[in-house]
Amino acid sequence: MSLKAVVRGCGAYLPERVLTNLELSKTVDTTDEWIRERTGIEERHIAAEGEKTSDLGAAAAKAALEAAGMNASDIDLVVVATTTPDLTFPSTAAIIQAKLGIEQGAAFDLQAVCTGFIYAMSTVEKFLACGQHKRALVIGAETFSRILDWEDRSTCVLFGDGAGALVLEAQDESTANGRGLMGDYLRCDGRMVDLLYVDGGVSSTKTTGHVRMQGNKVFREAVTRISEAMERVAENAKIDVRDIDWFVPHQANARIIQGVVRKLDLRRDQVISTIAGQGNTSAASIPLAYCQGVADGRIKEGDLVLLEAMGGGLTWGAALLRA
């Protein structure tokens, strides 16, 4: 029996607090026009004081379970993609598992920064396909506002907080009707670690640190590497990349997304983007955008959806699924 990892439900959560470009322009040397022109971002959500990554992730997971018509007893694997865990240990996944009342199975975090959700989906698919687990929550959750230097306009204008989650279920390929994760392509080049990183850590500075980025260099790498990943995953699945129904990119920068669309000859109306209202929510951005596409009726069962991301490491990757 061959098993496929099929999406059964998705859920999203955004903190109530909204930080606009105009508000940012009062505290840092920038303008609404400057931010919109260079990033496509208009506003972002910021976690409240005392609101943790696990709170955001648990809220998104509850919504995903409800959409899937499932409860805690149905889940035997929780994987959280995050760069901003509640604690050094235990994992945020363990904390979310407890908050959801899941008493069985395994739980762990995965760290690949903005590419984290792609890495997490790929990892979970392997657990489901081999029959080791039956149903999993794959969560991307971030409180990136906690690691920003709010005096650095090159980074603080980009990021926001949020969480998104998918319920994946192992289904027999013969009855899945073609649905499920069809392939993925993961890469990392640690030689470029200095292009996007946090200048703190447990074993180096014993501090959390702040995000540092060489934006122009990251931009130059992004379009080429993302496009390559998308082409490879489509090629491996024996489809033309232009035949997808929906392109759900990591919401890093509107210009990067537009560059990929042009390079791969996609249509703009194939793109599901949330960047204007959410900014870059790192590992949460793909599931948040996917859930938006489901919620507004664009993504329907049977649609071909191509996901991609690039983040610190540098890491990058793509995944293809039939919804």
C-alpha positions in Angstrom: 0.0 0.0 0.0 1.3 3.4 -1.0 0.4 6.3 1.3 0.0 10.0 0.4 0.1 13.0 2.8 -3.3 14.7 2.1 -4.3 18.1 3.4 -7.5 17.7 5.5 -7.8 21.2 6.9 -6.0 24.5 7.5 -6.2 27.2 10.1 -4.7 30.7 10.7 -4.2 33.1 13.5 -3.0 36.8 13.5 -2.5 38.9 16.6 -5.0 41.7 17.1 -2.5 44.5 17.2 -1.9 46.0 13.7 1.2 48.2 13.1 0.9 50.4 10.0 3.7 51.9 7.9 2.5 55.4 9.1 3.1 54.4 12.7 6.5 53.0 11.9 7.5 56.3 10.2 7.0 58.1 13.5 9.7 56.0 15.2 12.2 55.1 12.5 13.5 57.0 9.4 11.1 55.7 6.8 7.9 56.6 5.1 4.8 54.6 4.0 5.7 55.3 0.4 9.3 54.0 0.8 8.1 50.7 2.4 5.3 50.1 -0.1 7.5 50.8 -3.1 10.3 48.5 -2.0 8.4 45.7 -0.3 4.7 45.8 -1.0 4.0 45.9 2.7 1.3 48.2 4.2 0.9 46.8 7.7 1.8 43.9 9.9 0.4 42.2 13.0 2.3 42.3 16.3 1.9 39.9 19.2 0.6 41.4 22.4 2.7 41.5 25.6 2.7 38.0 27.0 1.4 36.5 23.8 3.8 33.7 22.9 4.6 31.8 19.7 2.9 28.7 21.2 -0.3 30.8 21.7 -0.4 31.8 18.1 0.4 28.3 16.9 -2.2 26.6 19.2 -4.9 29.0 17.9 -4.0 28.3 14.3 -3.9 24.5 15.0 -7.3 24.6 16.7 -8.8 26.3 13.6 -7.1 23.7 11.4 -8.5 20.8 13.5 -12.0 22.4 13.3 -11.8 22.7 9.5 -10.7 19.1 9.3 -13.5 17.9 11.6 -11.0 16.4 14.0 -10.0 16.7 17.6 -6.9 16.1 19.7 -7.3 12.4 19.8 -6.9 12.2 16.0 -3.4 13.7 15.9 -0.3 11.6 16.5 2.4 14.1 15.3 3.0 17.8 15.8 5.8 19.6 14.0 6.3 23.3 14.5 8.4 25.4 12.1 9.7 28.4 14.0 12.7 30.6 14.6 11.1 32.3 17.7 10.4 29.5 20.2 8.8 30.2 23.6 11.9 28.7 25.3 15.3 27.3 24.5 13.7 24.0 25.5 11.4 22.2 25.5 10.2 22.6 22.0 7.3 24.9 21.1 5.7 21.8 19.6 5.6 20.1 23.0 4.0 23.2 24.5 1.4 23.4 21.7 0.7 19.6 22.0 -0.1 20.1 25.7 -2.3 23.2 25.0 -4.3 21.2 22.5 -4.7 18.3 24.8 -2.9 15.8 22.5 -1.7 13.0 24.7 -0.2 10.6 22.1 2.4 10.6 19.4 5.5 12.8 18.9 6.2 16.5 18.8 9.2 18.5 17.8 10.3 21.9 16.3 12.1 22.4 13.0 14.3 25.4 12.3 14.9 26.6 8.7 13.8 30.2 9.2 11.5 31.4 6.4 11.8 28.0 4.6 10.8 26.2 7.7 7.3 25.3 6.7 8.5 23.7 3.4 11.1 21.7 5.4 8.4 20.8 7.9 5.9 19.6 5.3 8.6 17.5 3.6 9.6 15.9 6.9 6.0 15.2 8.0 5.3 13.6 4.6 8.0 11.1 5.1 6.6 10.1 8.5 3.1 9.7 7.0 4.2 8.0 3.8 6.1 5.3 5.7 3.1 4.6 8.0 4.8 5.6 11.2 2.1 8.3 11.9 -1.4 8.7 10.7 -2.3 12.4 11.1 -0.1 15.4 11.7 -0.4 19.0 12.5 2.2 21.0 10.6 2.4 24.5 12.1 4.4 27.6 11.1 4.4 30.1 14.0 6.4 33.2 14.7 6.8 36.2 17.0 9.4 37.8 14.8 8.8 41.2 16.4 10.7 39.9 19.5 14.0 39.6 17.5 13.8 42.9 15.6 16.0 46.0 16.0 13.3 48.6 15.9 15.9 51.2 15.0 17.0 49.3 11.8 14.6 50.4 9.0 16.1 47.8 6.7 14.6 45.0 8.8 12.0 46.2 11.2 9.6 47.3 8.4 9.6 43.8 6.9 8.4 41.4 9.5 5.2 40.6 11.4 3.8 37.9 13.7 1.3 35.1 13.0 0.7 31.4 12.7 -0.8 29.0 10.2 -1.4 25.3 10.4 -2.3 22.3 8.1 -3.7 18.9 9.1 -2.1 16.3 7.0 -3.4 12.7 6.9 -1.9 9.5 5.5 -4.3 8.2 2.9 -4.0 5.2 0.5 -2.9 6.5 -2.9 -5.6 4.4 -4.5 -8.4 6.3 -2.7 -6.8 9.7 -2.4 -8.0 10.8 -5.9 -4.6 12.2 -6.7 -4.6 14.5 -3.7 -1.7 15.0 -1.4 1.9 16.2 -1.4 3.4 15.3 -4.8 7.0 16.3 -4.3 9.4 18.7 -2.7 12.9 20.2 -3.3 15.0 21.4 -0.3 18.3 23.2 -0.4 20.8 25.0 1.9 24.1 26.8 1.3 25.7 27.7 4.6 28.4 29.7 2.9 25.8 32.6 2.7 24.9 32.5 6.4 26.1 36.2 6.8 23.4 37.4 4.4 20.6 36.9 6.8 21.1 35.9 10.4 20.5 36.9 14.1 23.5 38.3 15.9 22.9 36.3 19.1 22.5 32.8 20.4 22.7 30.5 23.4 26.3 29.3 22.8 27.7 32.5 21.2 26.4 35.5 23.1 23.9 34.0 25.6 21.5 36.6 24.3 18.6 36.5 21.8 20.1 39.0 19.4 18.5 40.9 16.5 17.9 40.1 12.8 20.6 41.4 10.5 20.3 41.3 6.7 22.2 42.3 3.6 19.0 42.9 1.7 20.3 43.6 -1.8 22.4 40.3 -1.8 19.4 38.3 -0.5 17.2 39.8 -3.2 19.7 38.8 -5.9 19.9 35.2 -4.7 16.1 34.9 -4.1 14.6 35.0 -7.6 17.1 32.6 -9.1 17.1 30.0 -6.4 13.4 30.1 -5.8 12.7 29.7 -9.5 15.1 26.8 -9.7 13.4 25.0 -6.8 9.9 25.5 -8.4 11.1 24.2 -11.8 12.8 21.2 -10.2 9.8 20.1 -8.1 7.5 20.5 -11.1 9.9 18.6 -13.4 10.1 15.8 -10.9 6.3 15.6 -10.8 6.2 15.6 -14.6 4.2 18.8 -15.0 4.8 22.1 -16.6 5.2 24.7 -13.9 2.8 27.0 -15.8 0.1 24.3 -15.4 -0.3 24.9 -11.7 -3.6 26.4 -10.5 -2.1 28.5 -7.6 1.3 29.8 -6.6 1.6 30.3 -2.8 4.9 32.0 -2.2 6.7 32.9 1.0 5.6 36.5 1.6 9.1 38.1 1.9 8.9 40.9 -0.6 6.4 41.7 -3.4 9.3 42.4 -5.8 10.8 39.0 -5.3 7.4 37.4 -5.9 6.9 39.5 -9.1 10.4 38.5 -10.3 9.6 34.8 -9.9 6.3 35.2 -11.7 8.1 36.9 -14.6 11.0 34.4 -14.7 8.6 31.4 -14.8 6.1 33.0 -17.1 3.3 32.6 -14.6 0.1 34.7 -14.5 -0.3 37.3 -11.7 -3.8 36.0 -11.1 -2.3 32.7 -10.0 -0.5 34.2 -7.1 -1.9 34.2 -3.6 -0.3 37.0 -1.6 -0.9 38.3 1.9 2.2 40.5 2.1 0.3 43.8 2.1 -1.6 43.2 5.3 0.8 40.8 7.1 4.4 41.5 6.0 6.9 38.7 6.3 5.8 36.2 9.0 8.7 33.9 8.2 7.7 30.2 8.6 4.1 31.2 9.1 3.7 33.1 5.8 3.0 30.1 3.5 0.3 28.4 5.6 -1.3 31.9 6.3 -1.4 32.5 2.5 -2.7 29.0 1.8 -5.4 29.4 4.4 -6.4 32.7 2.9 -6.7 31.0 -0.5 -9.0 28.3 0.9 -11.0 30.8 3.0 -11.8 33.0 0.0 -12.7 30.1 -2.3 -9.7 30.3 -4.6 -8.0 27.0 -3.6 -10.4 24.2 -4.2 -10.1 20.4 -3.7 -8.1 19.0 -6.6 -6.2 22.2 -7.4 -2.5 22.0 -8.1 -0.7 24.3 -5.6 3.0 25.2 -5.7 4.6 26.5 -2.6 8.1 28.1 -2.2 10.3 29.9 0.3 13.8 31.2 1.0 15.3 32.1 4.3 18.4 32.4 6.4 21.0 29.8 6.0 20.6 30.4 3.2 17.8 27.8 2.9 15.3 27.5 0.1 12.8 25.1 -1.3 9.5 24.3 -3.0 6.7 21.8 -2.6 3.9 20.8 -4.9 0.6 19.5 -3.7 -2.9 18.7 -5.0 -5.3 20.3 -2.6 
